[in-house]
Amino acid sequence: MVIQFHFGDVWLHEFRVGDTITWSDKAKGSPRPGRFEIPGYPEWCKQCGLDDKGFCLVQFDGDVIIGYREATDEDMGEFDW
């Protein structure tokens, strides 16, 4: 599954769980310690046909991607859009 998210350097990088995100002068957000989640949206999958219109939460521990999960309406209400 490919999940688009806007955090760290946003120059079309492809990350996997376990990867460390990068930072640049064009980065979105700022480095943080500890565990947190950032909203993202899944892309249409040409292999399995998944076309989910919902959001996911990409999970981080510092700059390392540690997982993702489906976001609930309650989750999405916690973000300052």
Phi and psi in radians as a Rosetta constraint file:
Dihedral C 1 N 2 CA 2 C 2 CIRCULARHARMONIC -1.840 0.35
Dihedral N 2 CA 2 C 2 N 3 CIRCULARHARMONIC 2.214 0.35
Dihedral C 2 N 3 CA 3 C 3 CIRCULARHARMONIC -2.097 0.35
Dihedral N 3 CA 3 C 3 N 4 CIRCULARHARMONIC 2.132 0.35
Dihedral C 3 N 4 CA 4 C 4 CIRCULARHARMONIC -1.426 0.35
Dihedral N 4 CA 4 C 4 N 5 CIRCULARHARMONIC 2.317 0.35
Dihedral C 4 N 5 CA 5 C 5 CIRCULARHARMONIC -2.553 0.35
Dihedral N 5 CA 5 C 5 N 6 CIRCULARHARMONIC 2.689 0.35
Dihedral C 5 N 6 CA 6 C 6 CIRCULARHARMONIC -2.006 0.35
Dihedral N 6 CA 6 C 6 N 7 CIRCULARHARMONIC 1.501 0.35
Dihedral C 6 N 7 CA 7 C 7 CIRCULARHARMONIC -2.736 0.35
Dihedral N 7 CA 7 C 7 N 8 CIRCULARHARMONIC 2.362 0.35
Dihedral C 7 N 8 CA 8 C 8 CIRCULARHARMONIC 1.384 0.35
Dihedral N 8 CA 8 C 8 N 9 CIRCULARHARMONIC -2.788 0.35
Dihedral C 8 N 9 CA 9 C 9 CIRCULARHARMONIC -1.196 0.35
Dihedral N 9 CA 9 C 9 N 10 CIRCULARHARMONIC 2.166 0.35
Dihedral C 9 N 10 CA 10 C 10 CIRCULARHARMONIC -1.857 0.35
Dihedral N 10 CA 10 C 10 N 11 CIRCULARHARMONIC 0.757 0.35
Dihedral C 10 N 11 CA 11 C 11 CIRCULARHARMONIC -1.773 0.35
Dihedral N 11 CA 11 C 11 N 12 CIRCULARHARMONIC 0.997 0.35
Dihedral C 11 N 12 CA 12 C 12 CIRCULARHARMONIC 0.916 0.35
Dihedral N 12 CA 12 C 12 N 13 CIRCULARHARMONIC 0.694 0.35
Dihedral C 12 N 13 CA 13 C 13 CIRCULARHARMONIC -1.304 0.35
Dihedral N 13 CA 13 C 13 N 14 CIRCULARHARMONIC 2.648 0.35
Dihedral C 13 N 14 CA 14 C 14 CIRCULARHARMONIC -1.948 0.35
Dihedral N 14 CA 14 C 14 N 15 CIRCULARHARMONIC 1.999 0.35
Dihedral C 14 N 15 CA 15 C 15 CIRCULARHARMONIC -1.936 0.35
Dihedral N 15 CA 15 C 15 N 16 CIRCULARHARMONIC 2.756 0.35
Dihedral C 15 N 16 CA 16 C 16 CIRCULARHARMONIC -2.189 0.35
Dihedral N 16 CA 16 C 16 N 17 CIRCULARHARMONIC 2.825 0.35
Dihedral C 16 N 17 CA 17 C 17 CIRCULARHARMONIC -0.961 0.35
Dihedral N 17 CA 17 C 17 N 18 CIRCULARHARMONIC 2.300 0.35
Dihedral C 17 N 18 CA 18 C 18 CIRCULARHARMONIC 1.761 0.35
Dihedral N 18 CA 18 C 18 N 19 CIRCULARHARMONIC -0.279 0.35
Dihedral C 18 N 19 CA 19 C 19 CIRCULARHARMONIC -1.373 0.35
Dihedral N 19 CA 19 C 19 N 20 CIRCULARHARMONIC 2.699 0.35
Dihedral C 19 N 20 CA 20 C 20 CIRCULARHARMONIC -1.744 0.35
Dihedral N 20 CA 20 C 20 N 21 CIRCULARHARMONIC 2.227 0.35
Dihedral C 20 N 21 CA 21 C 21 CIRCULARHARMONIC -1.279 0.35
Dihedral N 21 CA 21 C 21 N 22 CIRCULARHARMONIC 2.787 0.35
Dihedral C 21 N 22 CA 22 C 22 CIRCULARHARMONIC -1.860 0.35
Dihedral N 22 CA 22 C 22 N 23 CIRCULARHARMONIC 2.842 0.35
Dihedral C 22 N 23 CA 23 C 23 CIRCULARHARMONIC -2.244 0.35
Dihedral N 23 CA 23 C 23 N 24 CIRCULARHARMONIC 2.549 0.35
Dihedral C 23 N 24 CA 24 C 24 CIRCULARHARMONIC -2.597 0.35
Dihedral N 24 CA 24 C 24 N 25 CIRCULARHARMONIC -3.112 0.35
Dihedral C 24 N 25 CA 25 C 25 CIRCULARHARMONIC -1.244 0.35
Dihedral N 25 CA 25 C 25 N 26 CIRCULARHARMONIC -0.173 0.35
Dihedral C 25 N 26 CA 26 C 26 CIRCULARHARMONIC -1.815 0.35
Dihedral N 26 CA 26 C 26 N 27 CIRCULARHARMONIC 0.188 0.35
Dihedral C 26 N 27 CA 27 C 27 CIRCULARHARMONIC -1.171 0.35
Dihedral N 27 CA 27 C 27 N 28 CIRCULARHARMONIC 2.647 0.35
Dihedral C 27 N 28 CA 28 C 28 CIRCULARHARMONIC -1.758 0.35
Dihedral N 28 CA 28 C 28 N 29 CIRCULARHARMONIC 2.314 0.35
Dihedral C 28 N 29 CA 29 C 29 CIRCULARHARMONIC 1.422 0.35
Dihedral N 29 CA 29 C 29 N 30 CIRCULARHARMONIC -2.865 0.35
Dihedral C 29 N 30 CA 30 C 30 CIRCULARHARMONIC -2.598 0.35
Dihedral N 30 CA 30 C 30 N 31 CIRCULARHARMONIC 2.706 0.35
Dihedral C 30 N 31 CA 31 C 31 CIRCULARHARMONIC -0.988 0.35
Dihedral N 31 CA 31 C 31 N 32 CIRCULARHARMONIC 2.502 0.35
Dihedral C 31 N 32 CA 32 C 32 CIRCULARHARMONIC -2.370 0.35
Dihedral N 32 CA 32 C 32 N 33 CIRCULARHARMONIC 2.599 0.35
Dihedral C 32 N 33 CA 33 C 33 CIRCULARHARMONIC -1.523 0.35
Dihedral N 33 CA 33 C 33 N 34 CIRCULARHARMONIC 2.838 0.35
Dihedral C 33 N 34 CA 34 C 34 CIRCULARHARMONIC 1.374 0.35
Dihedral N 34 CA 34 C 34 N 35 CIRCULARHARMONIC -3.022 0.35
Dihedral C 34 N 35 CA 35 C 35 CIRCULARHARMONIC -1.627 0.35
Dihedral N 35 CA 35 C 35 N 36 CIRCULARHARMONIC 2.440 0.35
Dihedral C 35 N 36 CA 36 C 36 CIRCULARHARMONIC -2.813 0.35
Dihedral N 36 CA 36 C 36 N 37 CIRCULARHARMONIC 2.985 0.35
Dihedral C 36 N 37 CA 37 C 37 CIRCULARHARMONIC -2.253 0.35
Dihedral N 37 CA 37 C 37 N 38 CIRCULARHARMONIC 2.556 0.35
Dihedral C 37 N 38 CA 38 C 38 CIRCULARHARMONIC -2.179 0.35
Dihedral N 38 CA 38 C 38 N 39 CIRCULARHARMONIC 2.349 0.35
Dihedral C 38 N 39 CA 39 C 39 CIRCULARHARMONIC -1.241 0.35
Dihedral N 39 CA 39 C 39 N 40 CIRCULARHARMONIC 2.594 0.35
Dihedral C 39 N 40 CA 40 C 40 CIRCULARHARMONIC -2.663 0.35
Dihedral N 40 CA 40 C 40 N 41 CIRCULARHARMONIC 2.984 0.35
Dihedral C 40 N 41 CA 41 C 41 CIRCULARHARMONIC -2.253 0.35
Dihedral N 41 CA 41 C 41 N 42 CIRCULARHARMONIC 2.420 0.35
Dihedral C 41 N 42 CA 42 C 42 CIRCULARHARMONIC -1.300 0.35
Dihedral N 42 CA 42 C 42 N 43 CIRCULARHARMONIC 2.485 0.35
Dihedral C 42 N 43 CA 43 C 43 CIRCULARHARMONIC -1.474 0.35
Dihedral N 43 CA 43 C 43 N 44 CIRCULARHARMONIC 2.739 0.35
Dihedral C 43 N 44 CA 44 C 44 CIRCULARHARMONIC -1.065 0.35
Dihedral N 44 CA 44 C 44 N 45 CIRCULARHARMONIC 2.374 0.35
Dihedral C 44 N 45 CA 45 C 45 CIRCULARHARMONIC -1.822 0.35
Dihedral N 45 CA 45 C 45 N 46 CIRCULARHARMONIC 2.027 0.35
Dihedral C 45 N 46 CA 46 C 46 CIRCULARHARMONIC -1.301 0.35
Dihedral N 46 CA 46 C 46 N 47 CIRCULARHARMONIC -0.310 0.35
Dihedral C 46 N 47 CA 47 C 47 CIRCULARHARMONIC -1.368 0.35
Dihedral N 47 CA 47 C 47 N 48 CIRCULARHARMONIC -0.769 0.35
Dihedral C 47 N 48 CA 48 C 48 CIRCULARHARMONIC -1.951 0.35
Dihedral N 48 CA 48 C 48 N 49 CIRCULARHARMONIC -0.172 0.35
Dihedral C 48 N 49 CA 49 C 49 CIRCULARHARMONIC 1.489 0.35
Dihedral N 49 CA 49 C 49 N 50 CIRCULARHARMONIC 0.072 0.35
Dihedral C 49 N 50 CA 50 C 50 CIRCULARHARMONIC -1.016 0.35
Dihedral N 50 CA 50 C 50 N 51 CIRCULARHARMONIC 2.212 0.35
Dihedral C 50 N 51 CA 51 C 51 CIRCULARHARMONIC -2.412 0.35
Dihedral N 51 CA 51 C 51 N 52 CIRCULARHARMONIC 1.116 0.35
Dihedral C 51 N 52 CA 52 C 52 CIRCULARHARMONIC -1.343 0.35
Dihedral N 52 CA 52 C 52 N 53 CIRCULARHARMONIC 2.214 0.35
Dihedral C 52 N 53 CA 53 C 53 CIRCULARHARMONIC -1.568 0.35
Dihedral N 53 CA 53 C 53 N 54 CIRCULARHARMONIC -0.034 0.35
Dihedral C 53 N 54 CA 54 C 54 CIRCULARHARMONIC -1.459 0.35
Dihedral N 54 CA 54 C 54 N 55 CIRCULARHARMONIC -3.022 0.35
Dihedral C 54 N 55 CA 55 C 55 CIRCULARHARMONIC -1.937 0.35
Dihedral N 55 CA 55 C 55 N 56 CIRCULARHARMONIC 2.779 0.35
Dihedral C 55 N 56 CA 56 C 56 CIRCULARHARMONIC -2.097 0.35
Dihedral N 56 CA 56 C 56 N 57 CIRCULARHARMONIC 2.852 0.35
Dihedral C 56 N 57 CA 57 C 57 CIRCULARHARMONIC -2.001 0.35
Dihedral N 57 CA 57 C 57 N 58 CIRCULARHARMONIC 2.108 0.35
Dihedral C 57 N 58 CA 58 C 58 CIRCULARHARMONIC -1.498 0.35
Dihedral N 58 CA 58 C 58 N 59 CIRCULARHARMONIC 2.230 0.35
Dihedral C 58 N 59 CA 59 C 59 CIRCULARHARMONIC -1.745 0.35
Dihedral N 59 CA 59 C 59 N 60 CIRCULARHARMONIC 2.353 0.35
Dihedral C 59 N 60 CA 60 C 60 CIRCULARHARMONIC -2.185 0.35
Dihedral N 60 CA 60 C 60 N 61 CIRCULARHARMONIC 2.666 0.35
Dihedral C 60 N 61 CA 61 C 61 CIRCULARHARMONIC -2.214 0.35
Dihedral N 61 CA 61 C 61 N 62 CIRCULARHARMONIC 1.736 0.35
Dihedral C 61 N 62 CA 62 C 62 CIRCULARHARMONIC 1.164 0.35
Dihedral N 62 CA 62 C 62 N 63 CIRCULARHARMONIC -2.194 0.35
Dihedral C 62 N 63 CA 63 C 63 CIRCULARHARMONIC -1.652 0.35
Dihedral N 63 CA 63 C 63 N 64 CIRCULARHARMONIC 0.092 0.35
Dihedral C 63 N 64 CA 64 C 64 CIRCULARHARMONIC -1.751 0.35
Dihedral N 64 CA 64 C 64 N 65 CIRCULARHARMONIC 2.271 0.35
Dihedral C 64 N 65 CA 65 C 65 CIRCULARHARMONIC -1.345 0.35
Dihedral N 65 CA 65 C 65 N 66 CIRCULARHARMONIC 2.127 0.35
Dihedral C 65 N 66 CA 66 C 66 CIRCULARHARMONIC -1.947 0.35
Dihedral N 66 CA 66 C 66 N 67 CIRCULARHARMONIC -0.089 0.35
Dihedral C 66 N 67 CA 67 C 67 CIRCULARHARMONIC 2.840 0.35
Dihedral N 67 CA 67 C 67 N 68 CIRCULARHARMONIC -2.947 0.35
Dihedral C 67 N 68 CA 68 C 68 CIRCULARHARMONIC -2.754 0.35
Dihedral N 68 CA 68 C 68 N 69 CIRCULARHARMONIC 2.841 0.35
Dihedral C 68 N 69 CA 69 C 69 CIRCULARHARMONIC -2.704 0.35
Dihedral N 69 CA 69 C 69 N 70 CIRCULARHARMONIC 2.836 0.35
Dihedral C 69 N 70 CA 70 C 70 CIRCULARHARMONIC -1.222 0.35
Dihedral N 70 CA 70 C 70 N 71 CIRCULARHARMONIC 2.365 0.35
Dihedral C 70 N 71 CA 71 C 71 CIRCULARHARMONIC -1.505 0.35
Dihedral N 71 CA 71 C 71 N 72 CIRCULARHARMONIC 2.482 0.35
Dihedral C 71 N 72 CA 72 C 72 CIRCULARHARMONIC -1.637 0.35
Dihedral N 72 CA 72 C 72 N 73 CIRCULARHARMONIC 2.933 0.35
Dihedral C 72 N 73 CA 73 C 73 CIRCULARHARMONIC -1.050 0.35
Dihedral N 73 CA 73 C 73 N 74 CIRCULARHARMONIC -0.675 0.35
Dihedral C 73 N 74 CA 74 C 74 CIRCULARHARMONIC -1.090 0.35
Dihedral N 74 CA 74 C 74 N 75 CIRCULARHARMONIC -0.753 0.35
Dihedral C 74 N 75 CA 75 C 75 CIRCULARHARMONIC -0.987 0.35
Dihedral N 75 CA 75 C 75 N 76 CIRCULARHARMONIC -0.822 0.35
Dihedral C 75 N 76 CA 76 C 76 CIRCULARHARMONIC -1.194 0.35
Dihedral N 76 CA 76 C 76 N 77 CIRCULARHARMONIC -0.468 0.35
Dihedral C 76 N 77 CA 77 C 77 CIRCULARHARMONIC -1.205 0.35
Dihedral N 77 CA 77 C 77 N 78 CIRCULARHARMONIC -0.292 0.35
Dihedral C 77 N 78 CA 78 C 78 CIRCULARHARMONIC -1.442 0.35
Dihedral N 78 CA 78 C 78 N 79 CIRCULARHARMONIC -0.194 0.35
Dihedral C 78 N 79 CA 79 C 79 CIRCULARHARMONIC -1.640 0.35
Dihedral N 79 CA 79 C 79 N 80 CIRCULARHARMONIC 2.467 0.35
Dihedral C 79 N 80 CA 80 C 80 CIRCULARHARMONIC -1.528 0.35
Dihedral N 80 CA 80 C 80 N 81 CIRCULARHARMONIC 1.717 0.35
